[in-house]
Amino acid sequence: MEQAEDKLSILPKFILHNILSRLPEEDAYRTSVLSKAWLETWYTFPILCFYNIELITESKSKDLIEYVKSRLLRFWEQRLAIKEFNFSIIDILGCMSNDFDLCLKLVSESGVEVLDVCFPKYSSMISQDEKGGRGECYYVLPKGVIEIKSLTKLVLEGGIRVDEALRNHSIKFFSLRELHLLEVVLKDGQAIECLISCCPLIEVITLMLLSGSMKSLSMRGLKKLKTVYVDGIKEVYIDEANSSLKSLYYCHDYMSIPIFKIEFIQCCKFLKELLLSLYDTTIITEKWFLEILPKFPFLETLEIWNCILSETINISSVQLKYLRVSDCSNLKVANIDAPNLLTCNFKGFNGSKPIISFLNNISTQLQLCLSISIYDFDIFYVRELLQNIKPQNVFISLFLSISCSEVSIN
């Protein structure tokens, strides 16, 4: 056993780092007690993670920051690269902005590629000021962060104000490929547009913003863009340069104004995935299915959540493989003409009893899952439902949730 351990210990550092990167974080940490070589390997491991730390006392807050700084200083002094820096805390106590600014400065000077920072959500950090009024507590992202030329992925979540760092600055993320902003503090929506416009290599954009913080978003000239996830923004504009876009997820926050607008039809002809979640604020009409879907000839995945549908919808698509309609109301009849469909999922219709019909030929590999709540068990409905599914060798999973105290089935 000792010989085997010694053989591992003498391997080059980059191989040992590769081994650690494939282990769960706790197991990777445990390797530091195996030998001095493994301890040194752990100290120079370029993926630094400080996750879900609860700072119960002021002293623990200071101890944490001091520990993080000591780890980062070791990299900085030895001129070692940091590949990833992940920092996530559950609670925040005291003034740690200056110390954390220093941490980010050390990270930025160590060639970091992935930066992931999560603070408590802005709404949970509201405090009382000295006069007893309502105060605001959040971490202001330093401007130096957007000068990190090596950064390829940036994730910011919670009580972090980002717009002051992004506004009126000449140096931007020219190497950035993924940008994820989740419920951050934003008081100038144009700052995000300014940033995005200066990310020529951007491939993935995720914006889950607090309702009202940003009314419209325009993405122009992003030739590498492949995936967009937007939540809480009323209007989204995507221009013709984004012809490489493959996945679009649009979630309309329930606190937003019911009317939404997406202009992307002409420029997303190669779209493969489309997800709409509208929180029962918008009606998707039969006309939408008839006019919009044909404009996405390569669409393979369509998901529609939390909206009001027409009583009858017709879904026709040659390439469609995955269809999910969930928690929508008003639907009575769904006619589906999709010969290559592999998975069809209808779930939750607030007591209504929609009939699902498959037109023309369908794949024998189709898996149909219906999860519909029926307050009064209706065997005639179930029979009609099943009779509309042809051919008969389709695999069917049928879930019936019967909500009543007494049920009699004949």
C-alpha positions in Angstrom: 0.0 0.0 0.0 2.8 2.4 0.9 4.6 1.6 -2.4 1.4 2.3 -4.3 1.0 5.6 -2.4 4.6 6.6 -3.1 4.2 5.9 -6.8 1.2 8.2 -6.9 3.0 10.9 -4.9 5.9 11.2 -7.3 3.6 11.8 -10.3 3.8 15.3 -11.8 1.6 17.9 -10.2 -0.6 18.4 -13.2 -1.6 14.7 -13.1 -2.3 14.8 -9.3 -4.4 18.0 -9.9 -6.3 16.1 -12.6 -7.0 13.3 -10.1 -8.3 15.8 -7.5 -10.5 17.5 -10.1 -12.3 14.2 -10.6 -13.1 13.6 -7.0 -15.9 15.1 -4.9 -14.7 18.2 -3.0 -14.6 16.5 0.5 -12.7 13.5 -0.9 -10.2 15.7 -2.6 -9.6 17.6 0.7 -9.0 14.3 2.5 -6.1 13.4 0.3 -4.1 16.2 2.0 -3.5 13.9 5.0 -2.0 11.1 2.9 1.5 12.5 2.7 3.5 15.7 2.4 3.4 15.4 -1.4 -0.4 15.2 -1.3 -0.6 18.1 1.1 1.4 20.3 -1.2 -0.8 19.1 -4.1 -3.9 20.2 -2.2 -2.3 23.6 -1.4 -1.6 24.2 -5.1 -4.8 22.7 -6.5 -6.1 25.4 -8.9 -9.8 24.8 -8.1 -10.7 26.7 -4.9 -14.2 26.1 -3.5 -15.7 27.7 -0.4 -19.3 26.6 -0.4 -22.4 27.2 1.7 -20.6 28.7 4.6 -22.8 30.0 7.4 -21.2 32.9 9.3 -22.9 32.8 12.7 -20.6 35.1 14.5 -18.4 38.1 13.6 -15.2 36.2 14.5 -16.1 33.4 12.1 -16.6 35.9 9.4 -13.1 37.3 9.9 -11.6 33.8 10.3 -13.1 32.7 7.0 -11.8 35.8 5.1 -8.3 35.3 6.6 -8.3 31.7 5.6 -9.4 32.5 2.0 -6.7 35.3 1.8 -4.0 33.0 3.1 -4.9 30.4 0.4 -4.9 33.0 -2.3 -1.7 34.6 -1.1 0.1 31.3 -1.5 -0.9 31.2 -5.2 0.0 34.8 -5.7 3.4 34.6 -4.1 4.3 31.4 -5.9 2.9 32.8 -9.2 0.6 29.8 -9.5 -2.5 29.9 -11.7 -6.1 29.6 -10.3 -8.4 27.9 -12.7 -11.6 28.3 -10.7 -12.6 30.3 -7.6 -16.0 29.5 -6.0 -17.3 31.4 -3.0 -20.7 30.9 -1.5 -22.0 32.0 1.9 -25.4 31.6 3.5 -25.2 34.6 5.8 -23.1 37.7 5.9 -22.0 39.6 9.0 -20.0 42.7 9.5 -18.2 44.7 6.9 -16.2 42.3 4.8 -16.2 44.3 1.5 -12.6 45.6 1.7 -11.3 42.1 2.6 -13.2 40.4 -0.1 -12.1 43.1 -2.6 -8.5 42.0 -1.8 -9.5 38.4 -2.3 -10.9 39.1 -5.8 -7.8 41.2 -6.6 -5.5 38.2 -5.8 -7.8 35.9 -7.8 -7.8 38.3 -10.8 -4.0 38.4 -10.7 -3.7 34.6 -10.8 -5.2 34.1 -14.2 -8.6 32.8 -13.0 -10.8 31.3 -15.7 -14.0 30.6 -13.7 -15.3 33.0 -11.1 -18.4 32.0 -9.1 -19.6 34.2 -6.2 -22.8 33.8 -4.3 -23.9 36.1 -1.5 -27.3 36.0 0.4 -30.2 37.3 -1.7 -30.7 41.1 -1.7 -34.2 40.8 -0.2 -32.8 38.9 2.8 -30.1 41.4 3.5 -32.3 44.5 4.1 -31.1 46.1 7.3 -31.9 49.0 9.5 -29.7 52.1 9.3 -28.5 54.2 12.2 -31.7 56.3 12.2 -34.0 53.2 12.3 -34.9 53.5 8.6 -34.7 51.0 5.9 -31.1 50.4 4.9 -29.5 48.4 2.1 -26.8 45.8 2.5 -25.1 44.4 -0.5 -21.6 43.8 -1.9 -20.5 46.2 -4.6 -18.6 44.3 -7.4 -15.3 46.1 -7.8 -14.4 47.4 -11.3 -11.2 45.3 -11.3 -13.2 42.2 -11.9 -14.2 43.2 -15.4 -10.5 43.6 -16.2 -9.8 39.9 -15.9 -8.8 39.1 -19.4 -8.4 35.3 -18.6 -12.0 34.9 -17.4 -14.2 32.5 -19.5 -17.1 32.0 -17.1 -18.6 34.5 -14.6 -21.4 33.6 -12.1 -22.7 36.2 -9.7 -25.7 35.5 -7.5 -27.6 37.2 -4.7 -26.8 40.5 -2.9 -24.1 41.7 -5.3 -24.5 45.1 -7.0 -23.0 44.8 -10.5 -24.0 47.9 -12.5 -21.5 50.3 -11.0 -18.6 48.0 -12.2 -20.0 47.6 -15.7 -20.9 51.2 -16.5 -18.6 53.5 -18.5 -15.6 51.2 -18.6 -13.5 50.5 -21.6 -12.1 47.1 -20.8 -14.6 44.2 -20.9 -14.6 40.4 -21.0 -13.1 39.7 -24.3 -12.6 36.0 -23.4 -15.9 35.5 -21.6 -18.0 32.6 -22.9 -20.6 32.2 -20.1 -22.3 34.9 -18.1 -24.8 34.1 -15.3 -26.4 36.8 -13.3 -28.9 35.5 -10.8 -31.0 37.9 -8.7 -28.2 40.4 -8.4 -28.7 44.0 -7.4 -29.2 46.0 -10.5 -30.3 49.7 -10.7 -29.1 50.4 -14.3 -30.3 47.8 -16.8 -28.3 49.4 -19.6 -25.1 48.4 -17.9 -25.7 44.7 -18.7 -26.4 45.5 -22.4 -23.1 47.4 -22.4 -21.3 44.4 -21.0 -22.9 41.9 -23.3 -22.1 44.0 -26.4 -18.4 43.7 -25.6 -18.3 39.9 -25.3 -17.6 38.8 -28.8 -17.1 35.1 -27.8 -20.1 34.8 -25.5 -22.0 31.5 -25.9 -24.2 31.3 -22.8 -26.2 34.1 -21.1 -28.4 33.5 -18.1 -30.2 36.5 -16.6 -32.6 35.8 -13.7 -33.3 39.3 -12.5 -35.5 40.8 -9.8 -38.8 42.0 -11.2 -38.7 45.5 -12.5 -34.9 45.9 -12.4 -34.6 45.6 -16.2 -37.5 46.2 -18.6 -35.9 45.3 -21.9 -32.9 43.4 -23.2 -31.2 43.7 -26.6 -28.6 41.2 -27.8 -26.9 42.3 -31.0 -23.9 41.1 -32.9 -23.2 38.0 -30.8 -22.2 35.5 -33.5 -21.2 32.8 -31.0 -24.3 32.9 -28.9 -25.9 29.4 -28.4 -28.0 29.5 -25.2 -30.1 32.3 -23.6 -32.0 32.0 -20.3 -34.0 35.0 -19.4 -36.3 35.5 -16.4 -38.0 38.7 -15.2 -37.5 40.9 -18.4 -40.5 42.0 -20.3 -39.0 42.6 -23.7 -36.2 40.6 -25.4 -34.7 41.5 -28.7 -32.2 39.2 -30.6 -30.9 40.3 -33.9 -30.0 38.4 -37.1 -26.3 38.1 -36.1 -27.3 35.5 -33.5 -28.1 32.8 -36.1 -26.1 30.3 -34.0 -28.6 30.4 -31.2 -29.7 26.8 -30.3 -31.6 27.1 -27.0 -33.9 29.8 -25.7 -35.6 29.8 -22.3 -37.9 32.6 -21.5 -39.5 32.8 -18.1 -42.0 35.6 -17.4 -41.9 36.6 -13.7 -45.3 36.5 -12.1 -44.7 40.0 -10.7 -44.2 41.4 -14.1 -46.7 43.1 -16.4 -48.7 40.4 -18.2 -47.8 41.5 -21.7 -44.4 40.1 -23.0 -42.6 40.5 -26.2 -39.8 38.4 -27.8 -38.4 39.4 -31.2 -36.2 36.5 -32.3 -38.2 34.7 -35.0 -36.2 35.7 -38.1 -32.8 35.2 -36.5 -33.3 31.9 -34.7 -34.1 29.6 -37.6 -31.7 27.0 -36.2 -33.2 26.9 -32.8 -33.4 23.4 -31.3 -34.8 24.1 -27.8 -37.6 26.5 -26.8 -39.0 26.8 -23.2 -41.7 29.3 -22.3 -42.9 29.8 -18.7 -45.4 32.6 -18.3 -47.0 32.2 -14.8 -50.6 32.3 -16.0 -50.3 35.8 -17.3 -50.4 35.2 -21.0 -52.6 33.3 -23.5 -50.8 31.3 -26.1 -53.3 31.0 -29.0 -53.9 28.4 -31.6 -52.6 31.0 -34.1 -49.2 31.1 -32.3 -48.7 27.3 -32.8 -49.8 27.5 -36.4 -47.7 30.5 -37.4 -44.6 30.4 -35.1 -43.6 26.8 -34.9 -43.1 26.3 -38.7 -40.5 29.0 -38.5 -38.3 26.7 -36.4 -37.7 23.8 -38.8 -35.0 22.3 -36.6 -36.8 22.5 -33.2 -36.4 19.3 -31.2 -37.6 20.4 -27.7 -40.6 22.4 -26.9 -41.7 23.1 -23.3 -44.6 25.4 -22.2 -45.2 26.0 -18.6 -47.7 28.0 -16.5 -49.8 29.8 -19.2 -53.3 30.0 -20.6 -53.8 28.0 -23.8 -56.5 28.1 -26.4 -59.2 25.4 -26.0 -57.7 23.7 -29.1 -54.1 23.7 -30.1 -52.4 22.0 -33.2 -48.8 21.2 -32.9 -47.1 20.2 -36.2 -43.4 19.6 -36.4 -41.2 17.1 -38.3 -38.1 17.4 -36.1 -39.8 17.7 -32.7 -38.6 14.9 -30.3 -39.6 16.2 -26.8 -42.8 18.0 -26.0 -43.9 19.1 -22.5 -47.0 21.1 -21.6 -47.2 21.6 -17.8 -49.6 23.5 -15.4 -51.5 25.2 -18.2 -55.2 26.0 -18.1 -58.2 26.1 -20.6 -57.0 23.4 -22.9 -59.6 20.9 -24.2 -58.1 19.4 -27.3 -54.4 18.9 -28.4 -53.8 17.6 -31.9 -50.2 16.5 -32.4 -48.6 15.8 -35.8 -45.0 14.9 -35.0 -43.7 11.7 -36.6 -40.4 11.7 -34.8 -41.7 12.6 -31.3 -40.1 10.4 -28.6 -41.4 11.9 -25.4 -44.7 13.6 -24.8 -45.6 14.9 -21.3 -48.9 16.6 -20.3 -49.1 17.5 -16.7 -51.5 19.5 -14.5 -54.6 21.2 -16.0 -56.5 22.4 -13.0 -59.3 19.9 -13.2 -59.9 20.1 -16.9 -59.9 17.0 -19.1 -57.9 17.6 -22.3 -58.0 15.1 -25.1 -54.7 14.3 -26.7 -54.8 13.1 -30.3 -51.9 12.0 -32.5 -52.4 12.6 -36.2 -50.9 10.6 -39.0 -47.9 8.4 -38.3 -46.1 8.5 -34.9 -43.0 6.8 -33.7 -43.4 3.4 -32.1 -40.8 4.6 -29.5 -43.0 7.3 -28.3 -43.4 7.5 -24.5 -46.5 9.4 -23.5 -46.9 10.6 -19.9 -50.2 12.1 -18.8 -50.5 13.4 -15.2 -53.9 15.0 -14.9 -56.0 15.6 -11.7 -59.6 14.6 -12.1 -61.9 15.5 -9.2 -64.6 13.1 -10.2 -63.3 9.9 -11.7 -64.6 9.7 -15.3 -64.0 6.3 -16.9 -65.5 7.6 -20.2 -62.9 10.3 -20.4 -60.1 7.8 -19.8 -61.5 5.5 -22.5 -61.7 8.4 -25.0 -58.3 9.5 -24.0 -56.8 6.1 -24.7 -58.7 5.6 -28.0 -57.1 8.7 -29.5 -53.7 7.2 -29.1 -52.8 5.1 -32.2 -51.1 2.9 -32.9 -51.8 0.7 -29.9 -48.2 -0.4 -29.3 -47.1 3.0 -28.0 -45.8 2.8 -24.5 -48.0 4.8 -22.2 -47.6 5.9 -18.6 -50.9 7.2 -17.3 -51.1 8.8 -13.9 -54.5 9.7 -12.4 -54.7 11.8 -9.3 -58.2 11.5 -7.9 -59.1 14.1 -5.3 -62.3 13.1 -3.6 -63.2 11.4 -0.4 -65.3 8.6 -1.9 -64.7 7.0 -5.3 -66.8 4.4 -7.0 -65.5 2.9 -10.2 -67.7 0.8 -12.4 
